[in-house]
Each structure stands twice: as structure tokens, then as C-alpha cells.
Amino acid sequence: MEATPLKTVALHDTHQQLGAKIVPFAGYAMPVRYSSDLEEHHTVRRAVGIFDVSHMGEFRVRGPQALALIQRTTTNDASKLTPGKAQYSCLPNAEGGIVDDLLVYMLAEEDYFLVVNASNIDKDWSWLQAHNTEGAAMENVSDQLSLFAVQGPKAAAALQSLTAVDLGTIPYYSFTQGTFAGAAEVIISATGYTGAGGFELYVPNEHAARVWAQIMEAGKPFGIKPIGLGARDTLRLEMGYCLYGNDITDTTSPLEAGLGWIT
């Protein structure tokens, strides 16, 4: 029986040209490191690094029943969201375990954007569909977007020249949609998985190569480097952030995982 071919992100060739070690992760061929995990870890803590985490999944949920579906299927209280705000949450199962952890963004009234783990895209989609009894409009846009996480204490300074949006005014777990590096309708989110501060940028795939290149160029004076999944793991471990499949699973309750604050 032939193995299922690995999926690739839009900038796969770019990562190979940068000398990244490519490994299988969640069904994708992903850059695990470019130099060393330790060097990349310190780059993010001390300056700024850019991760390509485009393997993550994204769903749009819209319409009058959108909030009802999210409230029915997630543990946090999405009714507290206002446009431009995000929250960390999880999808619980009937036994009290965790189907997945995710971010919930409110783009506008009756318009939400869910970001899920790459390994769980199909599972999460099926779970949400099964509970979508009142007909919220759902769209899986995972293959349409690239996600770049620019993290570190110098992230805002490195990115500011690429947008008219004042990055310093975006509070933690808030976001805006605007033009970034010439690409329209980029979600610029003050979120991350490193504890180092910074932004996550959701970019249409057709603009991904240009946006990446401009970030790398604008970030040169600030010491920007590409960072792989190896350092992403050490950075999140240092902060005590959960990783699905390692720290949380279908049989782990949010309380066991120290996530009682999102229940």
C-alpha cells in the first residue's frame, strides 16, 4: 500500500532554497530547522524570527447561526468577542476530552474565523459539521491561505514599514484586516505560540511569496531569521503552552491540561 504523499505549503521551494531541513509533520512537508534549534530559539527571544506555519487549518463560519454553532461546540464564551478580537478555546467531546484547541476570531457581526491544528483539520471540520444543526454557513479555507508568524521583541519594528496600520496599537489577542506588503485583506493578529510577542499574518496564497520576501528584507536591520518547527516547540514548551497530540488529546480534559480558564 502506497503512503499518502505529503502536502506542501506555498513556499516549500523557498524553504528548500534557504537550506531548511524538511520533515513530515501533520501530513505536510515542513521546515523543522534552518540552522540549529538553539540558535533559532534565541533569535526569537532576543530579536525577531519568521515561521511559516501555513499547515494550520482555517474555517469561516458565517450567518445568523454562526455564534450559536461556536457556542455549542467550544468551551470559551464566544459571545464576549467583538469584531477585531480573538480568543483561545477548545472543542470538547462528549467524554470531556479535547477534540482540538483553536483560536476563534470575530471578523464582523455573524462572521467568524477559526484556526485549528493541521493534524486535526478533517476531524474538526467533521465535528463542526455534525453539530451544525441550524445551518450556519461553513467554509474550509485552509488551502487558500498562508500563515506567517513573526515573533520576538523586535517584531513590530521589523514589520512596521510594510503597512500603514500602526502595529503598536493592536492589543494582545486583537487583530485588524488591512493591506500588508502590498497584499490586501491580510489579517494582522497580535497572537503567537512563543510568548515572545509579535504577530500572525494570514495571507492569500497568491501573495505569500512576495509578502515573505518583503518581511525578510524589512527585517534585516533587526536580525530577522527564518525559524523552524523545532524552535517553535522549544519556545512553546518554555512558556508551558499545550501542543495537541503531546499534552492534550481526545482523552485529556481541559482541567487536567491546566486550561480551566477557557471552560
Secondary structure, DSSP 4 states (H G I P E B T S, - for coil): -PPPPPEE-TTHHHHHHTTPEEEEETTEEEEEESS-HHHHHHHHHHS-EEEE-TTSEEEEEESTTHHHHHHHH-SS-GGG--TTEEEEEEEE-TTS-EEEEEEEEEEETTEEEEEE-GGGHHHHHHHHHHH-TT--EEEE-GGGEEEEEEESTTHHHHHGGG-SS-GGG--TTBEEEEEETTEEEEEEES--SSSS-EEEEEEEGGGHHHHHHHHHHHTGGGT-EEE-HHHHHHHHHHHT---BTTTB-TT--TTTTT-GGG-
